[in-house]
Structures are given as structure tokens and as C-alpha cells.
Amino acid sequence: MFDKLKSLFVPERKELPNIPLVSLYNIGQPYWAPRNYQHFARAGFSGNAVAYRCVRMIAEAAASVPLLLYKGPAELAAHPFLDLLRQPNPAQGRQELIENIVSFLLVAGNSYIEVSSLEGTPRELVPLRPDRVQVVPGAKGWVEGYRYSVNGSFVNLHAASVLHLKLFNPLDDYYGLSPLDAAARSLDTHNAASAWNKAMLDNAARPSGALVFSGGDGQLTADQFDRLKKELEENFQSAANAGRPMVLEGGLDWKEMGFSPKDMDFINSKNNAAREIALAFGVPPMLLGIPGDNTYANYAEANRVFWRQSVIPILRRVTDALAQNVGAQFEDGLRLEPDLDQVEALSHDRDALWTRVNNASFLTDAEKRQAVGYR
């Protein structure tokens, strides 16, 4: 009787239904990213001054921050993981490694680091060009490995030997979304405007003024027109002849031309495109010298926002990935933290924090130290 009653009160167990996970991609075959990295690298980073400066500013700022290693609350001054970061491979140091990781992440939306291990211990960290790496999906949709291709040759890499960082992409399971992809239209607009300006300079397409003939019936003969055109092309067009004085014969008058409303709208459109590119990267336009409405009171405030909203988040993404994937191979519980006390741009915020904590009379000295990040 008691056994029958006991069977009625068996705790309910909730389990997920045994539904197989089906991969939407070819199993075991490399899957290329749907975006063109070559276009972003050439037209975005190499061919656009605004995008280039945004990437360089964020990557160089992130790489300049010293890194601290912790295990629990204790800071480790010496550790094999720190030695690896100081010299990740024979050709690079820590700063160049971080700079490459962040730059690839911003340009391609993906960044790959090959982790070479010996007897289970990481010995080298080598950044890989994103356009040469393909994700190889497995039977259940998870990443099975990576294929690194160069000049028609390729090598297959195990998933555990590659650290893949990617920016959030709501439309792709395997590849991240580049900020240049979000700003693609603005990037094309800005590049087209620059190309149009260059063509005008090369071809003298936009005159700074007009020659008006008022002699006779107001028309030049064919010979006079051809001679005047040839003289203008030879002596007054191109940058080498800029500013050369013009000698006018009888009946010719020079009329200065200013910017039309259409020209002014073109300039504003180019500046708007530049601001949208900077917005995609999270760089305040004030720091790039882009004219327009600035939402910050001064340069120092804009610089603090740049560090807080752009540099620190992407740097923490990199340090967390390195600690969880590379540091864990040395030992469990390692934590890699950026030393923000060494960042001069954040000194104002740090001083304000110290002042508030120091004035908190209800805190002990130990609690104050903990509140400002010291153990």
C-alpha cells in the first residue's frame, strides 16, 4: 500500500523534447561569409579616411591599455599566461596582437586567433586574416572546425585550436556583422563624393568663374574660341597652374562664381555620410574633425564617451575571450582585466569616483578600497 502511494508522489521531471537539431548548411563543407571582406578592406578601411581613422583610433586605444591578470581576488604579477601575451608569437608583441584582433573585428565583424599548443599548453597566438578563414559546420549545426585557405591551398583547423571572436549578427549563425556593413550606404556615398571632387579637380569640371565676351555681337569666332580654349587648358587648368593671373583681351570680362545651394547641399551630404560612418563605429564626430552639430560640450567629454562606449567594451570582449579560451588552458579561474587606472582620458572619472568614495564616512577603509577596485 505504501509503495503504491509513494509512486503517486514521484517528483515531476521536465525535459526538453528529443528533437534532432538540423543544420541548414552543407555538413562538413566550408561556409563563406555572405559579405565581401575585400570590398570592406579596400573601399572601407583602405579607401575611406573616416572609416580608416575610426578603426585606427579604437584599435590603437584598446591596445595601449595595460592588462592585469587575476585569480579570484588576487592579482598575479607573474604567470605563463602573461608571458604568452607579452610575446604571443615571434613576429608580434602584446600591443600589436590586440591591435590586429580589434582591427579585424571592426573591419570584418570577425577575428580569428590560432592557438598553437604543445602538450596541452598554449605556446603561440597567431591572428588570421578573416577573408582566408571559413567556418565548417558540423552535423548538428555547431562549428566543427575551420578551413584556412591561401592561393588555392588550404589547411583544416580543429575548432578547439581557433579562437573566433565575432560581433553580434541577427541574420547569421557563424559570422559577425561588421560596422562597415551597417554603414555601407554612407560609405559608398562618402567615397562617391570624394571621387566626384577628385574628377572635378583633374578635369577642371567646375569653373571658379566665367569669361564673358561683350565685344561685337557677343560671340567669338571659331578660331577665337579654339585659341581661348587651348590657352585656358595649357596655362590655367590643373593644380600646377592654380592662382596664375589671367590676361584678358578687349571684350572679355571675368565673372566670379560662388557656391550654389545645390553645391552646398552636396557638401552637407558628404559630411552627413561621414557622421553616419563615425556613428556606426561609435566614434564622436568631434574627435574626427567632422563639421556639424556636436553634442558634447568639449573635446575632453567626447573623448571620455569614446573610451566608455567604444574602446572599453570591445577591449573587454577581447580580454574575456582570451581568458576563457586561452587562460583556461593554463589553469581555471584566471581573469584578464584592463588596467583602466592607467588611461589618462579617464582620469577625470577616476578622480570623481575616489572623491565620492573617500567622502562616504559610513564605509571602512577596506570597503573603500574594494569600491574603487583595489583588493
Contacts in CASP RR format, 6 or more apart in sequence:
PFRMAT RR
TARGET T0000
AUTHOR 0000-0000-0000
METHOD contacts of the structure
MODEL  1
MFDKLKSLFVPERKELPNIPLVSLYNIGQPYWAPRNYQHFARAGFSGNAV
AYRCVRMIAEAAASVPLLLYKGPAELAAHPFLDLLRQPNPAQGRQELIEN
IVSFLLVAGNSYIEVSSLEGTPRELVPLRPDRVQVVPGAKGWVEGYRYSV
NGSFVNLHAASVLHLKLFNPLDDYYGLSPLDAAARSLDTHNAASAWNKAM
LDNAARPSGALVFSGGDGQLTADQFDRLKKELEENFQSAANAGRPMVLEG
GLDWKEMGFSPKDMDFINSKNNAAREIALAFGVPPMLLGIPGDNTYANYA
EANRVFWRQSVIPILRRVTDALAQNVGAQFEDGLRLEPDLDQVEALSHDR
DALWTRVNNASFLTDAEKRQAVGYR
20 140 0 8 1.000
21 140 0 8 1.000
21 141 0 8 1.000
22 141 0 8 1.000
23 137 0 8 1.000
23 138 0 8 1.000
23 139 0 8 1.000
23 140 0 8 1.000
23 141 0 8 1.000
24 141 0 8 1.000
24 173 0 8 1.000
25 31 0 8 1.000
25 137 0 8 1.000
25 141 0 8 1.000
26 137 0 8 1.000
27 137 0 8 1.000
27 138 0 8 1.000
27 139 0 8 1.000
28 136 0 8 1.000
28 137 0 8 1.000
28 138 0 8 1.000
28 139 0 8 1.000
28 144 0 8 1.000
29 136 0 8 1.000
29 137 0 8 1.000
30 134 0 8 1.000
30 135 0 8 1.000
30 136 0 8 1.000
30 147 0 8 1.000
31 134 0 8 1.000
31 135 0 8 1.000
31 136 0 8 1.000
31 137 0 8 1.000
31 174 0 8 1.000
32 134 0 8 1.000
33 108 0 8 1.000
33 110 0 8 1.000
33 130 0 8 1.000
33 172 0 8 1.000
33 174 0 8 1.000
33 175 0 8 1.000
33 176 0 8 1.000
34 172 0 8 1.000
34 175 0 8 1.000
35 175 0 8 1.000
35 178 0 8 1.000
35 181 0 8 1.000
37 107 0 8 1.000
37 108 0 8 1.000
37 130 0 8 1.000
37 131 0 8 1.000
38 131 0 8 1.000
40 107 0 8 1.000
40 108 0 8 1.000
40 178 0 8 1.000
40 180 0 8 1.000
40 181 0 8 1.000
41 107 0 8 1.000
41 108 0 8 1.000
41 131 0 8 1.000
43 187 0 8 1.000
43 188 0 8 1.000
43 191 0 8 1.000
44 51 0 8 1.000
44 52 0 8 1.000
44 107 0 8 1.000
44 180 0 8 1.000
44 187 0 8 1.000
44 191 0 8 1.000
45 51 0 8 1.000
45 52 0 8 1.000
45 55 0 8 1.000
45 107 0 8 1.000
45 180 0 8 1.000
46 52 0 8 1.000
47 191 0 8 1.000
48 187 0 8 1.000
48 190 0 8 1.000
48 191 0 8 1.000
48 194 0 8 1.000
48 277 0 8 1.000
50 190 0 8 1.000
50 274 0 8 1.000
50 277 0 8 1.000
50 278 0 8 1.000
50 288 0 8 1.000
50 290 0 8 1.000
51 180 0 8 1.000
51 183 0 8 1.000
51 187 0 8 1.000
51 277 0 8 1.000
51 281 0 8 1.000
53 283 0 8 1.000
53 288 0 8 1.000
54 106 0 8 1.000
54 277 0 8 1.000
54 278 0 8 1.000
54 281 0 8 1.000
54 282 0 8 1.000
54 283 0 8 1.000
54 288 0 8 1.000
55 103 0 8 1.000
55 106 0 8 1.000
55 107 0 8 1.000
55 281 0 8 1.000
56 103 0 8 1.000
57 283 0 8 1.000
57 287 0 8 1.000
57 306 0 8 1.000
58 102 0 8 1.000
58 106 0 8 1.000
58 281 0 8 1.000
58 283 0 8 1.000
58 310 0 8 1.000
58 311 0 8 1.000
58 314 0 8 1.000
59 98 0 8 1.000
59 99 0 8 1.000
59 100 0 8 1.000
59 102 0 8 1.000
59 103 0 8 1.000
59 106 0 8 1.000
60 99 0 8 1.000
61 306 0 8 1.000
61 307 0 8 1.000
61 311 0 8 1.000
62 98 0 8 1.000
62 99 0 8 1.000
62 102 0 8 1.000
62 311 0 8 1.000
62 314 0 8 1.000
62 315 0 8 1.000
62 318 0 8 1.000
63 94 0 8 1.000
63 95 0 8 1.000
63 96 0 8 1.000
63 98 0 8 1.000
63 99 0 8 1.000
63 102 0 8 1.000
64 95 0 8 1.000
65 311 0 8 1.000
65 315 0 8 1.000
65 338 0 8 1.000
65 339 0 8 1.000
65 340 0 8 1.000
65 342 0 8 1.000
65 343 0 8 1.000
66 338 0 8 1.000
66 339 0 8 1.000
66 342 0 8 1.000
67 82 0 8 1.000
67 85 0 8 1.000
67 94 0 8 1.000
67 319 0 8 1.000
67 336 0 8 1.000
67 337 0 8 1.000
67 338 0 8 1.000
67 339 0 8 1.000
68 75 0 8 1.000
68 336 0 8 1.000
68 337 0 8 1.000
68 338 0 8 1.000
68 339 0 8 1.000
69 75 0 8 1.000
69 76 0 8 1.000
69 79 0 8 1.000
69 81 0 8 1.000
69 82 0 8 1.000
69 334 0 8 1.000
69 335 0 8 1.000
69 336 0 8 1.000
69 337 0 8 1.000
70 76 0 8 1.000
70 334 0 8 1.000
70 335 0 8 1.000
70 336 0 8 1.000
70 337 0 8 1.000
71 331 0 8 1.000
71 333 0 8 1.000
71 334 0 8 1.000
71 335 0 8 1.000
72 333 0 8 1.000
72 335 0 8 1.000
73 375 0 8 1.000
74 375 0 8 1.000
75 375 0 8 1.000
76 82 0 8 1.000
76 334 0 8 1.000
79 330 0 8 1.000
79 334 0 8 1.000
80 121 0 8 1.000
80 330 0 8 1.000
81 326 0 8 1.000
81 327 0 8 1.000
81 330 0 8 1.000
81 334 0 8 1.000
81 336 0 8 1.000
84 122 0 8 1.000
84 123 0 8 1.000
84 124 0 8 1.000
84 125 0 8 1.000
84 326 0 8 1.000
85 94 0 8 1.000
85 97 0 8 1.000
85 125 0 8 1.000
85 322 0 8 1.000
86 93 0 8 1.000
86 94 0 8 1.000
87 93 0 8 1.000
87 94 0 8 1.000
88 94 0 8 1.000
88 97 0 8 1.000
88 124 0 8 1.000
88 125 0 8 1.000
88 126 0 8 1.000
89 97 0 8 1.000
89 124 0 8 1.000
89 125 0 8 1.000
89 126 0 8 1.000
92 100 0 8 1.000
92 127 0 8 1.000
97 125 0 8 1.000
97 127 0 8 1.000
98 315 0 8 1.000
98 318 0 8 1.000
100 111 0 8 1.000
100 127 0 8 1.000
101 111 0 8 1.000
101 113 0 8 1.000
101 127 0 8 1.000
101 165 0 8 1.000
101 318 0 8 1.000
102 111 0 8 1.000
102 314 0 8 1.000
102 315 0 8 1.000
102 318 0 8 1.000
104 110 0 8 1.000
104 111 0 8 1.000
104 112 0 8 1.000
104 127 0 8 1.000
104 129 0 8 1.000
104 130 0 8 1.000
105 111 0 8 1.000
105 165 0 8 1.000
105 166 0 8 1.000
105 167 0 8 1.000
105 314 0 8 1.000
105 318 0 8 1.000
106 178 0 8 1.000
106 179 0 8 1.000
106 180 0 8 1.000
106 281 0 8 1.000
106 314 0 8 1.000
107 130 0 8 1.000
107 178 0 8 1.000
107 180 0 8 1.000
108 130 0 8 1.000
108 131 0 8 1.000
108 178 0 8 1.000
109 130 0 8 1.000
109 166 0 8 1.000
109 167 0 8 1.000
109 169 0 8 1.000
109 175 0 8 1.000
109 176 0 8 1.000
109 177 0 8 1.000
109 178 0 8 1.000
109 179 0 8 1.000
109 181 0 8 1.000
110 130 0 8 1.000
110 133 0 8 1.000
110 164 0 8 1.000
110 165 0 8 1.000
110 166 0 8 1.000
110 167 0 8 1.000
110 175 0 8 1.000
110 176 0 8 1.000
111 127 0 8 1.000
111 130 0 8 1.000
111 164 0 8 1.000
111 165 0 8 1.000
111 166 0 8 1.000
112 127 0 8 1.000
112 128 0 8 1.000
112 130 0 8 1.000
112 133 0 8 1.000
112 146 0 8 1.000
112 162 0 8 1.000
112 163 0 8 1.000
112 164 0 8 1.000
112 165 0 8 1.000
113 125 0 8 1.000
113 126 0 8 1.000
113 127 0 8 1.000
113 128 0 8 1.000
113 162 0 8 1.000
113 163 0 8 1.000
113 165 0 8 1.000
114 124 0 8 1.000
114 125 0 8 1.000
114 126 0 8 1.000
114 127 0 8 1.000
114 128 0 8 1.000
114 148 0 8 1.000
114 157 0 8 1.000
114 161 0 8 1.000
114 162 0 8 1.000
114 163 0 8 1.000
115 122 0 8 1.000
115 124 0 8 1.000
115 125 0 8 1.000
115 161 0 8 1.000
115 162 0 8 1.000
115 163 0 8 1.000
115 325 0 8 1.000
115 326 0 8 1.000
115 329 0 8 1.000
116 122 0 8 1.000
116 123 0 8 1.000
116 124 0 8 1.000
116 125 0 8 1.000
116 126 0 8 1.000
116 161 0 8 1.000
117 123 0 8 1.000
117 161 0 8 1.000
117 329 0 8 1.000
120 329 0 8 1.000
121 329 0 8 1.000
121 330 0 8 1.000
122 326 0 8 1.000
122 327 0 8 1.000
122 329 0 8 1.000
122 330 0 8 1.000
125 326 0 8 1.000
128 148 0 8 1.000
128 162 0 8 1.000
132 148 0 8 1.000
132 149 0 8 1.000
132 150 0 8 1.000
133 146 0 8 1.000
133 147 0 8 1.000
133 148 0 8 1.000
133 149 0 8 1.000
133 162 0 8 1.000
134 146 0 8 1.000
134 147 0 8 1.000
134 149 0 8 1.000
135 143 0 8 1.000
135 145 0 8 1.000
135 146 0 8 1.000
135 164 0 8 1.000
135 174 0 8 1.000
135 175 0 8 1.000
136 143 0 8 1.000
136 144 0 8 1.000
136 145 0 8 1.000
136 146 0 8 1.000
136 147 0 8 1.000
136 156 0 8 1.000
137 143 0 8 1.000
137 144 0 8 1.000
137 174 0 8 1.000
138 144 0 8 1.000
138 145 0 8 1.000
141 173 0 8 1.000
143 159 0 8 1.000
143 164 0 8 1.000
143 174 0 8 1.000
144 159 0 8 1.000
145 156 0 8 1.000
145 157 0 8 1.000
145 158 0 8 1.000
145 159 0 8 1.000
145 162 0 8 1.000
146 156 0 8 1.000
146 157 0 8 1.000
146 159 0 8 1.000
146 162 0 8 1.000
146 164 0 8 1.000
147 154 0 8 1.000
147 155 0 8 1.000
147 156 0 8 1.000
147 157 0 8 1.000
148 154 0 8 1.000
148 155 0 8 1.000
148 157 0 8 1.000
163 321 0 8 1.000
163 322 0 8 1.000
163 325 0 8 1.000
163 326 0 8 1.000
165 317 0 8 1.000
165 318 0 8 1.000
165 321 0 8 1.000
166 175 0 8 1.000
166 176 0 8 1.000
167 176 0 8 1.000
167 177 0 8 1.000
167 178 0 8 1.000
167 179 0 8 1.000
168 176 0 8 1.000
168 177 0 8 1.000
169 175 0 8 1.000
169 176 0 8 1.000
169 177 0 8 1.000
170 177 0 8 1.000
171 177 0 8 1.000
179 280 0 8 1.000
179 281 0 8 1.000
180 187 0 8 1.000
180 280 0 8 1.000
182 280 0 8 1.000
183 276 0 8 1.000
183 277 0 8 1.000
183 279 0 8 1.000
183 280 0 8 1.000
183 281 0 8 1.000
186 272 0 8 1.000
186 273 0 8 1.000
186 274 0 8 1.000
186 276 0 8 1.000
186 277 0 8 1.000
186 280 0 8 1.000
187 273 0 8 1.000
187 277 0 8 1.000
189 269 0 8 1.000
189 270 0 8 1.000
189 273 0 8 1.000
190 270 0 8 1.000
190 273 0 8 1.000
190 274 0 8 1.000
190 277 0 8 1.000
193 266 0 8 1.000
193 269 0 8 1.000
193 270 0 8 1.000
193 273 0 8 1.000
194 270 0 8 1.000
199 205 0 8 1.000
200 206 0 8 1.000
201 239 0 8 1.000
204 237 0 8 1.000
204 238 0 8 1.000
207 257 0 8 1.000
208 256 0 8 1.000
208 257 0 8 1.000
209 254 0 8 1.000
209 255 0 8 1.000
209 256 0 8 1.000
209 257 0 8 1.000
210 254 0 8 1.000
210 255 0 8 1.000
210 257 0 8 1.000
211 228 0 8 1.000
211 248 0 8 1.000
211 252 0 8 1.000
211 253 0 8 1.000
211 254 0 8 1.000
211 255 0 8 1.000
212 252 0 8 1.000
212 253 0 8 1.000
212 254 0 8 1.000
212 255 0 8 1.000
213 219 0 8 1.000
213 220 0 8 1.000
213 251 0 8 1.000
213 252 0 8 1.000
213 253 0 8 1.000
214 251 0 8 1.000
214 252 0 8 1.000
214 253 0 8 1.000
215 250 0 8 1.000
215 251 0 8 1.000
220 228 0 8 1.000
235 241 0 8 1.000
235 244 0 8 1.000
236 244 0 8 1.000
236 246 0 8 1.000
246 254 0 8 1.000
248 254 0 8 1.000
259 267 0 8 1.000
271 290 0 8 1.000
271 291 0 8 1.000
271 292 0 8 1.000
274 285 0 8 1.000
274 288 0 8 1.000
274 290 0 8 1.000
275 285 0 8 1.000
275 290 0 8 1.000
275 292 0 8 1.000
278 284 0 8 1.000
278 285 0 8 1.000
278 288 0 8 1.000
278 290 0 8 1.000
279 285 0 8 1.000
281 310 0 8 1.000
282 306 0 8 1.000
282 309 0 8 1.000
282 310 0 8 1.000
283 306 0 8 1.000
283 310 0 8 1.000
284 294 0 8 1.000
284 295 0 8 1.000
284 296 0 8 1.000
284 302 0 8 1.000
284 303 0 8 1.000
284 305 0 8 1.000
284 306 0 8 1.000
285 292 0 8 1.000
285 294 0 8 1.000
286 294 0 8 1.000
286 296 0 8 1.000
286 299 0 8 1.000
286 302 0 8 1.000
287 299 0 8 1.000
287 302 0 8 1.000
287 303 0 8 1.000
287 306 0 8 1.000
294 302 0 8 1.000
296 302 0 8 1.000
296 305 0 8 1.000
300 345 0 8 1.000
300 348 0 8 1.000
303 345 0 8 1.000
304 345 0 8 1.000
304 346 0 8 1.000
304 348 0 8 1.000
304 349 0 8 1.000
306 345 0 8 1.000
307 343 0 8 1.000
307 345 0 8 1.000
307 346 0 8 1.000
308 346 0 8 1.000
308 349 0 8 1.000
312 338 0 8 1.000
312 340 0 8 1.000
315 338 0 8 1.000
316 338 0 8 1.000
319 336 0 8 1.000
319 337 0 8 1.000
319 338 0 8 1.000
320 336 0 8 1.000
322 336 0 8 1.000
323 334 0 8 1.000
323 335 0 8 1.000
323 336 0 8 1.000
327 334 0 8 1.000
327 336 0 8 1.000
328 334 0 8 1.000
340 346 0 8 1.000
340 350 0 8 1.000
341 350 0 8 1.000
353 372 0 8 1.000
354 372 0 8 1.000
357 363 0 8 1.000
357 368 0 8 1.000
357 371 0 8 1.000
357 372 0 8 1.000
358 368 0 8 1.000
360 368 0 8 1.000
360 371 0 8 1.000
363 371 0 8 1.000
369 375 0 8 1.000
END
